[in-house]
Structure formats: structure tokens, C-alpha cells
Amino acid sequence: MKRRKILFVGAAMATLLVSVSYAKDKDKAAHQAEVKSKAMHALQDFYKADPKIKDEIGKAPGYAVFTTYGLSFGLGGAGGKGVAHDSMSKKDTYMSIAQASAGLQIGASDTRYLFVFDNAKSLADFIDQGWDASAGAGAGAGTGKEDANVKAGAIAFTGGHAYVLTKTGLQAGVALGGSKVWKDKDLN
């Protein structure tokens, strides 16, 4: 009788663990699909805003694209997720981005970032080590239509260049801030 009870409880626990593991993997896959979809939509927004970007991406060893949402009123913050794509291996790495700022600023925005890499080492460093930037200032506005504002060279980094697209919202003022990009351990 005790053995049956132990076997029954053991089987129930094993089934529960397998189901939780399966659900976690399914949730991870669903979250990856959502992040990838938003990133590809953002990439299409860049192509619409400046068709030359598509040729540039086609020649690059890799790129990373992010969508962020942020608010500011004196202090500001934004965050989002994206995908770094290695054009040679066709591998995607899921990444996160966070930004913080302080200064004379007010607004809310839906902003996309596109990093285009000049070489495979720069892409690998970006994925493996992340990226930090500090002491930036800026303003942007977008209507959510095809005429959204694309700024080339708004972000400088060694081994490539970046574009910023303010899709919707208004962000205005002068502020010092920083950005950080890192590999999302939960999605990779």
C-alpha cells in the first residue's frame, strides 16, 4: 500500500515537472516569437522611412533591431527587447535594452533602434559583451505614419553605426542619459 502511494505520488510529481517544463518552453517560444515579430516590424519601419537601409543591411555581416517604450518628466526611462542577427550563420540572439536619463525633458515615445555592424567581431562583441553608452542628448517626434523621423548616426559605436526612428510620441528637452544593451538570458 505504501509503495503504491509512493509510486503514485512520484508519478504525479514527475508529470507535474514535465508539464511545467513544457509550459515554460512553450512560453519561451511564444515570447521569442513576439520579440522577433516586433523586431521585424521595426526593421520594415526603417526600410519604409529610408529605403537605402535595406541595401545596407543586405551587405552587413549583422544587425540588431530594438523597440523601446519610454516616459520622461525630468527623469526618464525606457526599455525594450530586440534581436541581434548574424547574417553569416543566420542565427538570432535575443537582447534587452534599457535607458535612463535626467534633465529638462518631458514626453513619451515608441522608439526603434537599428545597429548595423561593419564586421563580424563588432557583432560578436555586441552580443557577448553588451553595449554601454552614456552622456547623450536628444529630441524626437513621430506621428506613427510613414513619415516618422529617422536619425542616422544618432548613436556612435566602434565597429558600426546606428539609426533611431521615433515612431510615435514626443520626446523633447535636453538630458544626460545612458543606454545599456545585453543578451536576454531568459530568451536564449
Summary of the structure (lengths in Angstrom):
residues: 188
radius of gyration: 20.7
end to end distance: 45.1
largest distance: 74.3
contacts: 598
relative contact order: 0.18
helix: 35%
strand: 49%
